Amino acid sequence: MLIDSFNRKIDYIRVSVTSRCNFRCLYCMPNTPFDWEPKENLLSYEEMFEFLKVAIDNGIKKIRLTGGEPLIRKDLDKFIKMISDYAPEIDLALTTNGYFLKNTAKLLKDAGLKRVNISLDSLKKEICQRITQKDVFNNVIEGIEEAGKAGLKVKLNSVVLKDINDNEILDLYEYAKNKNIPIRFIEYMENNTADSHLKGVPSDEVLKFLEKTHTFTKLERDNSPAVYYKDEDGYVFGLISPHDDSFCKNCNRIRLTAEGYLIPCLFFNESYQIREAVKKGDIKSAAKVLEQVVREKPEKNDWKNEVSDRAFYETGG
């Protein structure tokens, strides 16, 4: 069992399989080149799996695969099957922009994937194109449909941006509610690779807007960064406020990047390398780094200047 110095049980790891993405979202990586990441710098699926076996054996119960866009990396289903075959009980999830899901959802489900979080920032084709800088809307909507048909549990994530999609909050809410899919509205997270002109909408403003047409009951908080609310019909949605550190006391997660760095917190610049040890097959040394990361996990996030120095596409943010 992995217990940090603040007596939090660490049983969740987010694994970025690539920092590449086929979108160029304004709030993430609008000006990043498409071909900047040398493949030789990445851990192979087999190397990641050898490390994850150690993590699972030490109490990890949930694994979320992220990116960049994880479905850009070939044969992700085979990686999922490796994990699922080793530990069928693992809560195995994926975060994706949804673009490739319409052709892969069933394959991923059959490999052992249980849940998927899909980004949906607008229900207007032209606004989606403005945010992502690509014609993506139809693919994403079809991907959401196919994920549901495949039997995957689906959640939607929406980043609310002032004067871009903030007039769609209720539309997105009703779309998700009609499909009985939980949606989480996420405050824009300032970072150095985003468009510098963007402004987000605070979570309390999102809630106040929705309260004009719905009545909500706040639910008891767990170890999720989201605060969840239930409306008058029993539908549940969430709000994520990155500047809020109240969820830190229950944080149960660490992160592994595609290049072999363990990160104790999304908003913390420290990282710990396991790449060399894993590449050499020295899993014992990698396991010691895992113990160190858990032991040195900070009490709270380190958002001192309200801007992240580390690109979120590197860490599955």
C-alpha positions as a Markdown table, in Angstrom:
| # | Residue | x | y | z |
|---|---|---|---|---|
| 1 | Met | 0.0 | 0.0 | 0.0 |
| 2 | Leu | 1.2 | 3.5 | -0.9 |
| 3 | Ile | 0.7 | 6.0 | 1.9 |
| 4 | Asp | 2.1 | 9.5 | 1.7 |
| 5 | Ser | 3.5 | 11.6 | 4.5 |
| 6 | Phe | 0.0 | 13.2 | 5.1 |
| 7 | Asn | -1.6 | 9.8 | 5.5 |
| 8 | Arg | -3.3 | 9.8 | 2.1 |
| 9 | Lys | -3.6 | 6.5 | 0.4 |
| 10 | Ile | -2.3 | 6.8 | -3.2 |
| 11 | Asp | -4.2 | 4.3 | -5.3 |
| 12 | Tyr | -4.7 | 6.2 | -8.6 |
| 13 | Ile | -2.1 | 6.8 | -11.4 |
| 14 | Arg | -2.7 | 8.8 | -14.5 |
| 15 | Val | -0.5 | 7.6 | -17.4 |
| 16 | Ser | 0.2 | 9.9 | -20.3 |
| 17 | Val | 1.0 | 7.7 | -23.3 |
| 18 | Thr | 1.9 | 10.6 | -25.6 |
| 19 | Ser | 2.1 | 14.4 | -25.4 |
| 20 | Arg | 1.1 | 14.6 | -29.1 |
| 21 | Cys | -2.4 | 15.7 | -30.0 |
| 22 | Asn | -4.4 | 16.2 | -33.3 |
| 23 | Phe | -6.2 | 19.2 | -31.9 |
| 24 | Arg | -4.6 | 22.6 | -31.2 |
| 25 | Cys | -7.0 | 23.9 | -28.5 |
| 26 | Leu | -6.6 | 27.5 | -27.5 |
| 27 | Tyr | -6.4 | 26.7 | -23.8 |
| 28 | Cys | -3.7 | 24.0 | -24.2 |
| 29 | Met | -1.3 | 24.0 | -27.1 |
| 30 | Pro | -2.5 | 26.3 | -30.0 |
| 31 | Asn | 1.0 | 27.0 | -31.4 |
| 32 | Thr | 2.8 | 23.7 | -30.7 |
| 33 | Pro | 4.3 | 21.9 | -33.7 |
| 34 | Phe | 2.7 | 18.6 | -34.7 |
| 35 | Asp | 5.9 | 16.6 | -35.0 |
| 36 | Trp | 8.0 | 17.7 | -32.1 |
| 37 | Glu | 8.2 | 14.5 | -30.0 |
| 38 | Pro | 10.8 | 11.9 | -31.1 |
| 39 | Lys | 9.4 | 8.4 | -30.6 |
| 40 | Glu | 12.6 | 7.1 | -29.2 |
| 41 | Asn | 12.1 | 9.3 | -26.2 |
| 42 | Leu | 9.0 | 7.5 | -25.2 |
| 43 | Leu | 8.6 | 4.5 | -22.9 |
| 44 | Ser | 7.3 | 1.5 | -24.8 |
| 45 | Tyr | 4.0 | 0.0 | -23.8 |
| 46 | Glu | 6.0 | -3.0 | -22.5 |
| 47 | Glu | 8.2 | -0.7 | -20.3 |
| 48 | Met | 5.2 | 1.2 | -19.0 |
| 49 | Phe | 3.5 | -2.1 | -18.2 |
| 50 | Glu | 6.4 | -3.5 | -16.2 |
| 51 | Phe | 6.3 | -0.4 | -14.0 |
| 52 | Leu | 2.5 | -0.4 | -13.7 |
| 53 | Lys | 2.6 | -4.0 | -12.5 |
| 54 | Val | 4.7 | -2.8 | -9.6 |
| 55 | Ala | 2.3 | 0.0 | -8.9 |
| 56 | Ile | -0.7 | -2.3 | -9.0 |
| 57 | Asp | 1.0 | -4.8 | -6.7 |
| 58 | Asn | 1.6 | -1.9 | -4.3 |
| 59 | Gly | -2.1 | -0.8 | -4.2 |
| 60 | Ile | -2.9 | 1.1 | -7.3 |
| 61 | Lys | -6.6 | 0.5 | -8.1 |
| 62 | Lys | -7.3 | 3.0 | -10.8 |
| 63 | Ile | -5.4 | 3.8 | -14.0 |
| 64 | Arg | -6.4 | 6.5 | -16.4 |
| 65 | Leu | -4.7 | 6.8 | -19.8 |
| 66 | Thr | -4.2 | 10.3 | -21.0 |
| 67 | Gly | -2.1 | 12.4 | -23.4 |
| 68 | Gly | -1.9 | 14.7 | -25.3 |
| 69 | Glu | -4.5 | 12.6 | -27.2 |
| 70 | Pro | -3.9 | 9.0 | -26.2 |
| 71 | Leu | -5.6 | 7.5 | -29.2 |
| 72 | Ile | -3.0 | 9.1 | -31.5 |
| 73 | Arg | -0.6 | 6.4 | -30.3 |
| 74 | Lys | -1.0 | 3.2 | -32.2 |
| 75 | Asp | -2.2 | -0.1 | -30.6 |
| 76 | Leu | -3.5 | 1.5 | -27.4 |
| 77 | Asp | -6.0 | -1.3 | -27.2 |
| 78 | Lys | -3.1 | -3.8 | -26.8 |
| 79 | Phe | -1.7 | -1.8 | -23.9 |
| 80 | Ile | -5.1 | -1.7 | -22.3 |
| 81 | Lys | -5.4 | -5.5 | -22.7 |
| 82 | Met | -2.0 | -6.0 | -21.0 |
| 83 | Ile | -3.2 | -4.1 | -18.0 |
| 84 | Ser | -6.7 | -5.7 | -18.0 |
| 85 | Asp | -5.3 | -9.2 | -18.3 |
| 86 | Tyr | -2.9 | -8.6 | -15.4 |
| 87 | Ala | -5.5 | -7.0 | -13.1 |
| 88 | Pro | -9.1 | -7.3 | -14.4 |
| 89 | Glu | -10.4 | -5.6 | -11.3 |
| 90 | Ile | -8.5 | -2.3 | -12.1 |
| 91 | Asp | -10.7 | 0.7 | -12.8 |
| 92 | Leu | -9.2 | 1.3 | -16.2 |
| 93 | Ala | -10.2 | 4.7 | -17.8 |
| 94 | Leu | -9.3 | 6.9 | -20.7 |
| 95 | Thr | -9.4 | 10.7 | -21.2 |
| 96 | Thr | -9.7 | 11.7 | -24.9 |
| 97 | Asn | -10.8 | 14.5 | -27.2 |
| 98 | Gly | -13.2 | 11.9 | -28.8 |
| 99 | Tyr | -12.1 | 12.4 | -32.4 |
| 100 | Phe | -11.1 | 8.8 | -33.0 |
| 101 | Leu | -13.6 | 7.1 | -30.7 |
| 102 | Lys | -16.2 | 6.4 | -33.4 |
| 103 | Asn | -13.9 | 3.8 | -34.9 |
| 104 | Thr | -12.2 | 2.5 | -31.7 |
| 105 | Ala | -14.8 | 2.5 | -28.8 |
| 106 | Lys | -15.8 | -1.1 | -29.2 |
| 107 | Leu | -12.2 | -2.2 | -29.6 |
| 108 | Leu | -11.1 | -0.4 | -26.5 |
| 109 | Lys | -14.1 | -1.8 | -24.5 |
| 110 | Asp | -13.3 | -5.3 | -25.6 |
| 111 | Ala | -9.7 | -4.9 | -24.6 |
| 112 | Gly | -10.8 | -4.0 | -21.0 |
| 113 | Leu | -11.4 | -0.3 | -20.9 |
| 114 | Lys | -14.2 | 0.6 | -18.5 |
| 115 | Arg | -14.7 | 4.3 | -18.6 |
| 116 | Val | -14.0 | 7.3 | -20.8 |
| 117 | Asn | -14.0 | 11.1 | -20.3 |
| 118 | Ile | -14.5 | 13.0 | -23.5 |
| 119 | Ser | -13.9 | 16.7 | -24.1 |
| 120 | Leu | -16.9 | 18.7 | -25.5 |
| 121 | Asp | -16.5 | 22.5 | -25.3 |
| 122 | Ser | -19.3 | 23.5 | -27.6 |
| 123 | Leu | -22.4 | 22.2 | -29.4 |
| 124 | Lys | -21.7 | 24.6 | -32.3 |
| 125 | Lys | -19.5 | 23.4 | -35.1 |
| 126 | Glu | -18.0 | 26.8 | -35.7 |
| 127 | Ile | -17.1 | 27.3 | -32.1 |
| 128 | Cys | -15.6 | 23.9 | -31.8 |
| 129 | Gln | -13.4 | 24.7 | -34.8 |
| 130 | Arg | -12.4 | 28.0 | -33.3 |
| 131 | Ile | -11.4 | 26.4 | -30.0 |
| 132 | Thr | -9.6 | 23.3 | -31.5 |
| 133 | Gln | -8.4 | 25.0 | -34.7 |
| 134 | Lys | -9.7 | 22.0 | -36.6 |
| 135 | Asp | -13.0 | 20.7 | -38.0 |
| 136 | Val | -13.8 | 18.2 | -35.3 |
| 137 | Phe | -17.4 | 18.5 | -34.2 |
| 138 | Asn | -19.1 | 15.7 | -36.1 |
| 139 | Asn | -16.3 | 13.2 | -35.1 |
| 140 | Val | -16.6 | 14.1 | -31.5 |
| 141 | Ile | -20.4 | 13.8 | -31.4 |
| 142 | Glu | -20.2 | 10.4 | -33.2 |
| 143 | Gly | -17.5 | 9.3 | -30.8 |
| 144 | Ile | -19.7 | 10.1 | -27.8 |
| 145 | Glu | -22.5 | 8.0 | -29.3 |
| 146 | Glu | -20.2 | 5.1 | -30.1 |
| 147 | Ala | -18.7 | 5.1 | -26.6 |
| 148 | Gly | -22.2 | 4.7 | -25.2 |
| 149 | Lys | -23.2 | 2.0 | -27.6 |
| 150 | Ala | -20.0 | 0.1 | -26.8 |
| 151 | Gly | -21.0 | 0.0 | -23.1 |
| 152 | Leu | -18.3 | 2.4 | -21.8 |
| 153 | Lys | -19.3 | 4.7 | -18.9 |
| 154 | Val | -19.0 | 8.2 | -20.3 |
| 155 | Lys | -18.3 | 11.6 | -18.7 |
| 156 | Leu | -18.0 | 14.9 | -20.6 |
| 157 | Asn | -15.5 | 17.7 | -19.8 |
| 158 | Ser | -16.2 | 21.3 | -20.9 |
| 159 | Val | -13.7 | 24.2 | -20.4 |
| 160 | Val | -15.7 | 27.4 | -20.1 |
| 161 | Leu | -14.1 | 30.4 | -21.9 |
| 162 | Lys | -15.4 | 33.9 | -21.6 |
| 163 | Asp | -16.9 | 35.3 | -24.8 |
| 164 | Ile | -16.3 | 32.1 | -26.6 |
| 165 | Asn | -18.5 | 29.3 | -25.3 |
| 166 | Asp | -19.9 | 30.8 | -22.0 |
| 167 | Asn | -23.3 | 31.3 | -23.7 |
| 168 | Glu | -23.6 | 27.5 | -24.1 |
| 169 | Ile | -23.4 | 26.5 | -20.5 |
| 170 | Leu | -27.1 | 25.6 | -20.2 |
| 171 | Asp | -27.1 | 24.0 | -23.7 |
| 172 | Leu | -24.2 | 21.7 | -22.8 |
| 173 | Tyr | -25.8 | 20.9 | -19.5 |
| 174 | Glu | -29.1 | 19.9 | -21.1 |
| 175 | Tyr | -27.4 | 17.9 | -23.8 |
| 176 | Ala | -25.5 | 15.9 | -21.2 |
| 177 | Lys | -28.6 | 15.5 | -19.0 |
| 178 | Asn | -30.8 | 14.3 | -21.9 |
| 179 | Lys | -28.2 | 11.6 | -22.5 |
| 180 | Asn | -27.8 | 10.9 | -18.8 |
| 181 | Ile | -24.1 | 11.5 | -19.1 |
| 182 | Pro | -22.4 | 13.4 | -16.2 |
| 183 | Ile | -20.8 | 16.7 | -17.4 |
| 184 | Arg | -18.0 | 18.6 | -15.6 |
| 185 | Phe | -17.5 | 22.3 | -16.2 |
| 186 | Ile | -13.8 | 23.1 | -15.8 |
| 187 | Glu | -12.3 | 26.5 | -15.1 |
| 188 | Tyr | -9.7 | 27.5 | -17.6 |
| 189 | Met | -6.3 | 26.6 | -16.2 |
| 190 | Glu | -3.7 | 29.3 | -17.0 |
| 191 | Asn | -0.6 | 27.8 | -18.5 |
| 192 | Asn | 2.3 | 29.1 | -20.6 |
| 193 | Thr | 1.5 | 27.2 | -23.7 |
| 194 | Ala | -2.1 | 28.5 | -24.0 |
| 195 | Asp | -3.4 | 31.5 | -25.9 |
| 196 | Ser | -2.5 | 34.5 | -23.7 |
| 197 | His | -5.8 | 36.3 | -24.5 |
| 198 | Leu | -8.1 | 33.7 | -23.0 |
| 199 | Lys | -10.2 | 34.3 | -19.9 |
| 200 | Gly | -12.1 | 31.7 | -18.0 |
| 201 | Val | -15.4 | 31.7 | -16.2 |
| 202 | Pro | -15.2 | 31.0 | -12.4 |
| 203 | Ser | -17.1 | 27.9 | -11.3 |
| 204 | Asp | -19.4 | 29.9 | -9.0 |
| 205 | Glu | -20.6 | 31.9 | -12.0 |
| 206 | Val | -21.3 | 28.7 | -13.9 |
| 207 | Leu | -23.4 | 27.5 | -10.9 |
| 208 | Lys | -25.2 | 30.8 | -10.5 |
| 209 | Phe | -26.2 | 30.7 | -14.2 |
| 210 | Leu | -27.5 | 27.1 | -14.0 |
| 211 | Glu | -29.4 | 28.0 | -10.8 |
| 212 | Lys | -31.6 | 30.3 | -12.9 |
| 213 | Thr | -33.3 | 27.2 | -14.3 |
| 214 | His | -32.5 | 24.4 | -11.9 |
| 215 | Thr | -32.4 | 23.6 | -8.2 |
| 216 | Phe | -29.3 | 21.9 | -6.9 |
| 217 | Thr | -28.2 | 20.0 | -3.9 |
| 218 | Lys | -24.4 | 19.9 | -3.2 |
| 219 | Leu | -23.1 | 16.4 | -2.7 |
| 220 | Glu | -20.5 | 15.3 | -0.2 |
| 221 | Arg | -17.0 | 15.6 | -1.6 |
| 222 | Asp | -14.8 | 12.5 | -2.2 |
| 223 | Asn | -11.2 | 12.5 | -3.5 |
| 224 | Ser | -12.2 | 13.9 | -6.9 |
| 225 | Pro | -11.1 | 17.5 | -7.8 |
| 226 | Ala | -14.7 | 18.1 | -8.9 |
| 227 | Val | -17.5 | 19.3 | -6.6 |
| 228 | Tyr | -20.7 | 17.5 | -7.6 |
| 229 | Tyr | -24.3 | 18.7 | -7.5 |
| 230 | Lys | -27.6 | 17.0 | -8.0 |
| 231 | Asp | -30.5 | 18.7 | -9.7 |
| 232 | Glu | -34.3 | 18.4 | -9.0 |
| 233 | Asp | -34.5 | 15.4 | -11.3 |
| 234 | Gly | -31.5 | 13.6 | -9.7 |
| 235 | Tyr | -29.1 | 14.4 | -12.5 |
| 236 | Val | -25.5 | 14.9 | -11.3 |
| 237 | Phe | -22.9 | 17.3 | -12.8 |
| 238 | Gly | -19.6 | 18.6 | -11.5 |
| 239 | Leu | -17.5 | 21.8 | -11.3 |
| 240 | Ile | -13.7 | 21.8 | -11.3 |
| 241 | Ser | -11.9 | 24.8 | -9.9 |
| 242 | Pro | -8.1 | 24.4 | -10.3 |
| 243 | His | -7.3 | 27.4 | -8.0 |
| 244 | Asp | -9.1 | 25.7 | -5.2 |
| 245 | Asp | -6.9 | 23.4 | -3.1 |
| 246 | Ser | -9.6 | 22.1 | -0.8 |
| 247 | Phe | -9.6 | 18.7 | -2.6 |
| 248 | Cys | -5.8 | 18.3 | -2.0 |
| 249 | Lys | -6.4 | 16.9 | 1.4 |
| 250 | Asn | -8.1 | 13.9 | -0.2 |
| 251 | Cys | -5.8 | 13.6 | -3.3 |
| 252 | Asn | -5.0 | 10.0 | -4.1 |
| 253 | Arg | -3.2 | 10.4 | -7.4 |
| 254 | Ile | 0.2 | 10.6 | -9.1 |
| 255 | Arg | 1.1 | 10.9 | -12.7 |
| 256 | Leu | 3.5 | 9.1 | -15.2 |
| 257 | Thr | 4.5 | 10.9 | -18.4 |
| 258 | Ala | 5.2 | 9.2 | -21.7 |
| 259 | Glu | 8.9 | 10.0 | -21.3 |
| 260 | Gly | 9.2 | 8.3 | -17.9 |
| 261 | Tyr | 8.8 | 11.0 | -15.3 |
| 262 | Leu | 6.7 | 10.5 | -12.2 |
| 263 | Ile | 4.9 | 13.6 | -11.1 |
| 264 | Pro | 3.3 | 13.9 | -7.6 |
| 265 | Cys | 0.9 | 16.8 | -8.5 |
| 266 | Leu | -0.4 | 18.4 | -11.7 |
| 267 | Phe | 0.4 | 21.9 | -10.3 |
| 268 | Phe | 3.9 | 21.1 | -8.9 |
| 269 | Asn | 7.0 | 21.5 | -10.9 |
| 270 | Glu | 9.0 | 18.7 | -9.3 |
| 271 | Ser | 9.3 | 15.4 | -11.1 |
| 272 | Tyr | 11.2 | 12.1 | -10.6 |
| 273 | Gln | 12.7 | 10.1 | -13.4 |
| 274 | Ile | 12.1 | 6.4 | -13.8 |
| 275 | Arg | 13.1 | 6.3 | -17.5 |
| 276 | Glu | 16.6 | 5.1 | -17.1 |
| 277 | Ala | 15.8 | 2.4 | -14.6 |
| 278 | Val | 12.9 | 1.1 | -16.7 |
| 279 | Lys | 14.8 | 1.1 | -19.9 |
| 280 | Lys | 17.5 | -1.0 | -18.2 |
| 281 | Gly | 14.9 | -3.4 | -16.8 |
| 282 | Asp | 15.8 | -2.3 | -13.3 |
| 283 | Ile | 12.3 | -2.3 | -11.9 |
| 284 | Lys | 13.5 | -2.4 | -8.3 |
| 285 | Ser | 15.1 | 1.0 | -8.7 |
| 286 | Ala | 11.9 | 2.3 | -10.4 |
| 287 | Ala | 9.9 | 1.0 | -7.5 |
| 288 | Lys | 12.1 | 2.9 | -5.1 |
| 289 | Val | 11.4 | 6.1 | -7.1 |
| 290 | Leu | 7.7 | 5.3 | -6.8 |
| 291 | Glu | 8.0 | 5.1 | -3.0 |
| 292 | Gln | 10.0 | 8.4 | -3.0 |
| 293 | Val | 7.3 | 10.2 | -5.1 |
| 294 | Val | 4.6 | 9.1 | -2.8 |
| 295 | Arg | 6.6 | 10.0 | 0.3 |
| 296 | Glu | 7.4 | 13.5 | -1.1 |
| 297 | Lys | 4.0 | 14.2 | -2.5 |
| 298 | Pro | 3.2 | 17.8 | -1.4 |
| 299 | Glu | 0.3 | 18.6 | 0.9 |
| 300 | Lys | -1.2 | 21.1 | -1.5 |
| 301 | Asn | -0.8 | 22.2 | -5.1 |
| 302 | Asp | 1.9 | 24.8 | -5.9 |
| 303 | Trp | -0.1 | 27.3 | -8.0 |
| 304 | Lys | 1.9 | 30.3 | -6.7 |
| 305 | Asn | 1.6 | 32.6 | -9.8 |
| 306 | Glu | -1.7 | 31.2 | -11.1 |
| 307 | Val | 0.1 | 29.9 | -14.2 |
| 308 | Ser | 1.5 | 26.4 | -14.8 |
| 309 | Asp | 5.1 | 26.2 | -16.1 |
| 310 | Arg | 4.6 | 22.6 | -17.2 |
| 311 | Ala | 2.5 | 22.0 | -20.3 |
| 312 | Phe | -0.7 | 20.1 | -19.5 |
| 313 | Tyr | -0.4 | 18.0 | -22.7 |
| 314 | Glu | 2.7 | 16.4 | -21.1 |
| 315 | Thr | 1.0 | 15.3 | -18.0 |
| 316 | Gly | -2.6 | 14.6 | -18.9 |
| 317 | Gly | -3.9 | 17.8 | -17.3 |
